[in-house]
Amino acid sequence: MDQIRIKQKNGSLLQRLHSNLFQRLLKDMRKNWILYAMILPVVVWFLIFCYKPMYGVLMAFKDYKVKLGIMGSPWVGLKHFQRFFHAYNFKLLLRNTLWLSVYNLLVGFPIPIVFALMLNYLKNKYLKKTVQMVSYAPYFISTVVICGMISIFMAPDTGIFNTMRAWFGAESVDFLSKPNWFDDIYVWTGIWQGMGWSSIIYISSLAGVDYELHEAAIVDGATKIQRMIHVDLPSIKPTIVMLLILQMGSLMSVGFEKVFLLQNNLNKSAASVISTYTYEVGLINSDYGYSTAVGLFNSVINVLLLVTANQIVKKFADESLF
């Protein structure tokens, strides 16, 4: 009887709590209705284009037939996942995806931080604005155009890189046909394109650093590098940690467009990743259930990496995303 009374009491407390929260939300919506009206289009966009398509995840567990629809297609359980795990190219796809992602993280994550720190100490405001404008510009070039530029620059006969090699007596190299060059081309061109844009948030964080800390460090005889290490980096540590966790959560999400556009039959052993494989089996071979299972596997791994990275950082750095 006592347990029943305790459960009833807890249930009534939860109901009152939910009622109070709902009333507070309604009150806040009446007070700040303009803000809620402004955010409404974003919420609608997410519901239509992000959450509604999640219904299609059911295809990963079904032998999907277009004429039967998602609900009418027969269930096959984990058959598609088992097929992917036993595929002849599973290890190749996983290795290429992880290697490109880890390589991009190790090189591409710290460079915008270093660039922002260096830009923050640039005294000439005109030079600073010029550098910012030049570094931001590549981000606004479409991926298709970027890949076209890469193909032209690295052409074996007329490309600028091979022209420079010829000046020094070196032989011409068809970079895009060599699998061992693909990861370097993919990562470093991505850094060139996104370095300036990625540094914006760090530059904003550095603008909020208390200058009295710098004055104290200058009085103590600290150099600019020492001030970067002991004043700036600790001050923007929360920002760095948050962005690192978010990037860890997309570790398996190698960009499809750029890989696909730079991919050819000669470099495919290094350029085959999970996202391009999903496209091939899904849209080209029309194996929708299997491709959905492969994409779901990729997303689940990303979620696990995000949660794991958040817990590790929370334990060792006292910072976390949630």
C-alpha positions in Angstrom: 0.0 0.0 0.0 2.8 2.4 0.9 4.5 1.8 -2.5 1.2 2.5 -4.3 0.8 5.7 -2.4 4.3 6.8 -3.2 3.8 6.0 -6.9 0.5 8.0 -6.9 2.3 10.9 -5.1 5.1 10.9 -7.6 2.7 10.7 -10.5 0.7 13.7 -9.2 4.0 15.7 -8.7 5.1 15.0 -12.3 1.7 16.0 -13.6 1.9 19.3 -11.6 5.4 19.8 -12.9 4.4 19.3 -16.5 1.4 21.6 -16.0 3.6 24.3 -14.6 6.2 24.0 -17.4 3.4 24.2 -20.0 1.9 27.2 -18.4 5.3 28.9 -18.2 5.9 28.1 -21.9 2.6 29.6 -22.9 3.3 32.7 -20.8 6.7 33.1 -22.4 5.2 32.6 -25.9 2.6 35.3 -25.3 5.3 37.7 -24.0 7.9 37.0 -26.7 5.7 36.0 -29.6 7.7 38.0 -32.1 10.8 35.8 -31.3 8.8 32.6 -31.7 7.4 33.9 -35.0 10.9 34.5 -36.3 12.1 31.0 -35.4 9.0 29.3 -36.8 10.2 29.0 -40.4 13.4 27.3 -39.1 11.4 24.8 -37.0 9.1 24.1 -40.0 12.1 23.6 -42.3 13.6 21.1 -39.8 10.3 19.2 -39.5 9.7 18.9 -43.2 13.3 18.3 -44.5 15.0 16.7 -41.5 12.5 14.8 -39.3 9.8 13.8 -41.8 12.4 12.0 -44.1 13.5 9.9 -41.1 10.4 7.8 -41.7 12.3 6.4 -44.6 14.8 4.8 -42.2 12.3 1.9 -42.1 13.6 0.9 -45.6 16.9 -0.3 -43.9 14.9 -3.1 -42.3 12.7 -4.0 -45.3 13.0 -5.5 -48.8 11.8 -2.3 -50.3 9.7 -2.4 -53.4 8.6 0.9 -55.0 5.2 -0.5 -56.0 4.5 -1.8 -52.5 5.7 1.3 -50.6 7.5 1.4 -47.3 4.8 -0.1 -45.2 3.8 -2.7 -47.7 7.3 -4.0 -48.3 8.3 -7.2 -46.4 10.5 -7.0 -43.3 14.0 -8.5 -43.5 15.4 -7.4 -40.2 19.1 -7.0 -40.2 19.7 -8.7 -43.5 21.0 -5.5 -45.3 23.4 -4.7 -42.4 24.8 -8.3 -42.5 25.2 -8.0 -46.3 27.2 -4.7 -45.9 29.4 -6.1 -43.1 30.2 -9.1 -45.3 30.7 -7.2 -48.5 34.1 -7.6 -50.2 34.8 -3.8 -50.1 33.5 -3.2 -46.5 37.0 -2.9 -45.0 38.2 -0.6 -47.9 35.2 1.7 -47.5 35.6 1.9 -43.7 39.3 2.4 -43.9 39.1 5.2 -46.6 36.3 7.0 -44.7 38.0 6.9 -41.4 41.4 7.8 -42.8 40.1 10.9 -44.7 38.1 12.0 -41.7 41.0 11.5 -39.1 43.5 13.1 -41.5 41.2 16.1 -42.0 40.6 16.4 -38.3 44.2 16.2 -37.3 45.3 18.8 -39.8 42.3 20.8 -40.5 41.1 21.4 -37.0 44.2 23.2 -35.5 45.1 25.3 -38.6 42.1 27.7 -38.3 43.0 28.2 -34.6 46.6 29.1 -35.4 45.4 31.3 -38.3 43.0 33.2 -36.0 45.7 33.6 -33.3 48.1 35.1 -35.9 45.5 37.3 -37.4 44.6 38.6 -34.0 48.1 39.9 -33.5 48.2 41.7 -36.8 48.3 45.4 -36.1 47.8 46.9 -39.6 44.0 46.9 -39.8 44.0 47.3 -43.7 46.3 44.3 -44.1 44.2 42.4 -41.6 41.0 43.1 -43.5 42.7 42.1 -46.8 44.0 38.8 -45.4 40.5 38.1 -43.9 38.8 38.8 -47.3 41.3 36.7 -49.3 41.0 33.8 -46.8 37.2 33.9 -46.7 36.7 34.0 -50.4 37.4 30.3 -51.3 34.6 29.2 -49.0 32.0 30.8 -51.2 33.2 29.0 -54.3 31.0 26.0 -55.1 32.4 22.5 -54.7 31.9 21.8 -58.4 34.0 24.9 -59.3 36.6 24.0 -56.8 37.0 20.5 -58.2 37.2 21.9 -61.7 40.0 24.2 -60.6 41.8 21.3 -58.9 41.6 19.3 -62.1 43.0 22.2 -64.2 45.8 23.0 -61.7 46.9 19.4 -61.5 46.5 18.5 -65.2 49.6 16.4 -66.3 50.4 18.6 -69.3 49.2 22.2 -68.6 48.6 22.2 -64.9 50.5 24.8 -62.8 51.9 22.2 -60.5 53.4 20.2 -63.3 54.6 23.3 -65.0 56.5 24.2 -61.8 57.9 20.7 -61.6 59.1 21.0 -65.2 61.1 24.2 -64.2 63.1 22.0 -61.8 63.6 19.2 -64.3 61.1 16.8 -62.7 58.7 14.6 -64.6 55.0 15.3 -65.1 52.7 13.5 -62.7 49.0 12.9 -63.2 48.1 13.6 -59.5 44.4 12.7 -59.8 45.1 9.3 -61.2 47.4 8.3 -58.3 45.6 6.8 -55.3 48.4 7.8 -52.9 47.9 11.5 -53.8 44.1 11.5 -53.3 43.9 12.0 -49.5 46.5 14.8 -49.6 44.6 16.6 -52.4 41.3 16.2 -50.7 42.4 17.4 -47.3 44.7 20.3 -48.2 42.4 21.8 -50.8 39.6 21.5 -48.1 41.8 23.4 -45.7 42.6 26.1 -48.3 38.9 26.5 -49.0 37.6 26.5 -45.4 40.4 27.8 -43.2 39.4 31.4 -43.3 35.7 30.8 -42.7 36.4 28.3 -39.9 38.6 30.9 -38.1 35.7 33.4 -37.8 34.4 31.9 -34.6 37.8 31.8 -33.0 38.5 35.4 -34.0 35.2 36.4 -32.3 36.2 34.5 -29.2 39.6 36.2 -29.1 37.9 39.6 -29.3 36.3 38.8 -25.9 39.6 38.0 -24.1 40.3 40.5 -21.3 43.1 42.7 -22.4 44.2 43.2 -18.8 45.5 39.6 -18.9 47.7 40.6 -21.9 48.9 43.7 -20.1 49.9 41.6 -17.1 51.7 39.2 -19.3 53.5 42.0 -21.2 54.7 43.4 -17.8 56.0 40.0 -16.9 58.0 40.0 -20.2 55.9 37.4 -22.1 56.5 37.1 -25.8 53.6 37.0 -28.3 53.9 33.2 -28.6 53.8 32.9 -24.8 50.7 35.1 -24.7 49.0 33.0 -27.3 49.8 29.8 -25.3 49.1 31.0 -21.8 46.4 33.7 -22.3 44.6 33.3 -25.6 44.3 29.5 -25.8 43.0 29.1 -22.2 40.5 31.9 -22.8 39.0 30.3 -25.9 39.2 26.7 -24.6 35.4 26.3 -24.3 34.9 27.3 -27.9 37.7 24.9 -29.1 36.2 22.0 -27.1 32.7 22.6 -28.4 33.8 22.7 -32.0 36.0 19.6 -31.5 33.1 17.6 -30.1 30.9 18.6 -33.0 33.6 17.7 -35.5 34.0 14.4 -33.8 30.3 13.8 -34.3 30.7 14.1 -38.1 33.9 12.1 -38.3 32.3 9.5 -40.6 30.6 12.1 -42.8 33.2 12.6 -45.6 31.7 15.1 -48.0 30.1 13.2 -50.9 30.3 15.9 -53.6 34.0 16.6 -53.5 35.0 12.9 -53.3 32.6 12.0 -56.1 33.8 14.8 -58.4 37.5 14.0 -57.8 37.0 10.2 -58.1 37.9 8.3 -61.2 38.6 4.6 -62.1 42.4 5.0 -61.4 42.1 6.5 -57.9 39.0 4.6 -56.8 40.9 2.4 -54.4 41.6 5.5 -52.2 38.5 7.6 -53.2 35.8 5.0 -52.4 34.0 6.0 -49.2 30.7 5.1 -47.6 28.9 8.2 -48.9 29.8 7.5 -52.6 29.1 3.8 -52.1 25.6 4.7 -50.8 25.0 6.7 -53.9 26.2 3.9 -56.2 24.0 1.1 -54.7 21.1 3.4 -54.0 20.6 5.6 -57.0 22.5 3.8 -59.7 21.7 0.2 -58.8 18.2 1.1 -57.2 18.9 -1.0 -54.2 17.1 1.4 -51.8 16.8 -0.8 -48.7 20.5 -1.7 -48.8 21.7 1.9 -49.4 19.5 3.1 -46.5 21.0 0.5 -44.2 24.5 1.6 -45.2 23.6 5.3 -44.6 22.0 4.4 -41.2 25.1 2.5 -40.1 27.1 5.6 -40.9 24.8 7.9 -38.9 24.7 5.6 -35.9 28.5 5.5 -35.8 28.5 9.3 -35.9 26.1 9.5 -33.0 28.2 7.1 -30.9 31.4 9.1 -31.7 29.6 12.3 -30.7 28.4 10.9 -27.3 31.8 9.3 -26.6 33.8 12.4 -27.4 31.4 14.5 -25.3 31.8 12.1 -22.3 35.6 12.0 -22.6 36.0 15.7 -22.9 33.5 16.2 -20.0 35.6 13.9 -17.8 39.1 15.3 -18.6 38.5 18.9 -19.6 35.3 19.9 -17.5 33.7 21.1 -20.7 30.8 19.4 -22.6 28.2 19.9 -25.3 25.4 18.4 -23.2 
